[in-house]
Amino acid sequence: MYKNKSEHGLNNICGQKIRKLRLEMKNVSQRKLADMLQVQGLDIDKNAIQRMESGKRFITDIELKALAKVLNVTYAELLD
């Protein structure tokens, strides 16, 4: 049977890692992260970041690529 939720019932497996990495950056709020992603061409807002980090929103591969670039990590680091 296909499962589209993580083992913890979340809609993504990297939201908590995104939050951790964002908080490790100096002065990067959810709004600032959304702004950084918009510079990369990703149309996203603060509310979407909040839903990603809380696991309530799926994250596409396009978003994952932009997030990895902005957070200065590899795709694998986000997914582990």
C-alpha positions as a Markdown table, in Angstrom:
| # | Residue | x | y | z |
|---|---|---|---|---|
| 1 | Met | 0.0 | 0.0 | 0.0 |
| 2 | Tyr | 1.3 | 3.5 | -0.9 |
| 3 | Lys | 1.9 | 5.9 | 1.9 |
| 4 | Asn | 2.1 | 9.6 | 1.3 |
| 5 | Lys | 2.8 | 10.6 | 4.9 |
| 6 | Ser | 5.9 | 10.1 | 7.1 |
| 7 | Glu | 6.1 | 7.5 | 9.8 |
| 8 | His | 5.0 | 10.2 | 12.2 |
| 9 | Gly | 1.9 | 11.2 | 10.1 |
| 10 | Leu | 3.5 | 14.3 | 8.7 |
| 11 | Asn | 3.2 | 15.4 | 5.1 |
| 12 | Asn | 7.0 | 15.7 | 4.7 |
| 13 | Ile | 10.1 | 14.3 | 6.2 |
| 14 | Cys | 12.3 | 17.4 | 6.0 |
| 15 | Gly | 10.2 | 20.2 | 7.7 |
| 16 | Gln | 11.8 | 19.8 | 11.1 |
| 17 | Lys | 15.3 | 19.8 | 9.5 |
| 18 | Ile | 14.4 | 23.0 | 7.6 |
| 19 | Arg | 13.3 | 24.6 | 10.8 |
| 20 | Lys | 16.5 | 23.6 | 12.6 |
| 21 | Leu | 18.7 | 24.9 | 9.8 |
| 22 | Arg | 16.8 | 28.1 | 9.6 |
| 23 | Leu | 17.1 | 28.7 | 13.3 |
| 24 | Glu | 20.9 | 28.1 | 13.1 |
| 25 | Met | 21.2 | 30.9 | 10.6 |
| 26 | Lys | 21.4 | 34.4 | 12.2 |
| 27 | Asn | 18.3 | 36.5 | 12.0 |
| 28 | Val | 16.4 | 34.3 | 9.5 |
| 29 | Ser | 12.7 | 34.3 | 10.2 |
| 30 | Gln | 10.2 | 32.4 | 8.2 |
| 31 | Arg | 9.4 | 35.5 | 6.3 |
| 32 | Lys | 13.1 | 36.1 | 5.5 |
| 33 | Leu | 13.4 | 32.5 | 4.4 |
| 34 | Ala | 10.4 | 33.0 | 2.1 |
| 35 | Asp | 12.1 | 36.1 | 0.7 |
| 36 | Met | 15.3 | 34.2 | 0.1 |
| 37 | Leu | 13.4 | 31.5 | -1.8 |
| 38 | Gln | 11.6 | 34.2 | -3.9 |
| 39 | Val | 15.0 | 35.5 | -5.0 |
| 40 | Gln | 15.6 | 31.9 | -6.2 |
| 41 | Gly | 12.4 | 32.1 | -8.3 |
| 42 | Leu | 10.2 | 30.1 | -5.9 |
| 43 | Asp | 6.8 | 31.8 | -5.3 |
| 44 | Ile | 6.3 | 31.1 | -1.6 |
| 45 | Asp | 5.2 | 33.0 | 1.4 |
| 46 | Lys | 5.8 | 32.9 | 5.2 |
| 47 | Asn | 2.6 | 30.8 | 5.8 |
| 48 | Ala | 3.9 | 28.1 | 3.4 |
| 49 | Ile | 7.2 | 28.0 | 5.3 |
| 50 | Gln | 5.3 | 27.6 | 8.6 |
| 51 | Arg | 3.2 | 24.7 | 7.2 |
| 52 | Met | 6.4 | 23.1 | 5.7 |
| 53 | Glu | 8.2 | 23.3 | 9.0 |
| 54 | Ser | 5.2 | 21.9 | 11.0 |
| 55 | Gly | 4.8 | 19.0 | 8.5 |
| 56 | Lys | 1.4 | 20.1 | 7.4 |
| 57 | Arg | 2.4 | 20.8 | 3.8 |
| 58 | Phe | 4.0 | 18.6 | 1.1 |
| 59 | Ile | 7.3 | 19.8 | -0.3 |
| 60 | Thr | 7.9 | 19.4 | -4.0 |
| 61 | Asp | 11.2 | 18.5 | -5.6 |
| 62 | Ile | 11.4 | 22.0 | -7.0 |
| 63 | Glu | 11.0 | 23.5 | -3.5 |
| 64 | Leu | 13.5 | 21.0 | -2.1 |
| 65 | Lys | 16.1 | 22.1 | -4.6 |
| 66 | Ala | 15.6 | 25.8 | -3.8 |
| 67 | Leu | 15.6 | 25.1 | 0.0 |
| 68 | Ala | 18.8 | 23.2 | -0.2 |
| 69 | Lys | 20.5 | 26.0 | -2.1 |
| 70 | Val | 19.3 | 28.7 | 0.3 |
| 71 | Leu | 20.1 | 26.7 | 3.4 |
| 72 | Asn | 23.5 | 25.7 | 1.9 |
| 73 | Val | 23.0 | 22.0 | 2.3 |
| 74 | Thr | 22.6 | 19.0 | 0.0 |
| 75 | Tyr | 19.3 | 17.4 | -0.8 |
| 76 | Ala | 20.3 | 14.3 | 1.2 |
| 77 | Glu | 20.9 | 16.5 | 4.3 |
| 78 | Leu | 17.4 | 17.7 | 4.1 |
| 79 | Leu | 16.0 | 14.2 | 3.7 |
| 80 | Asp | 18.0 | 12.5 | 6.4 |
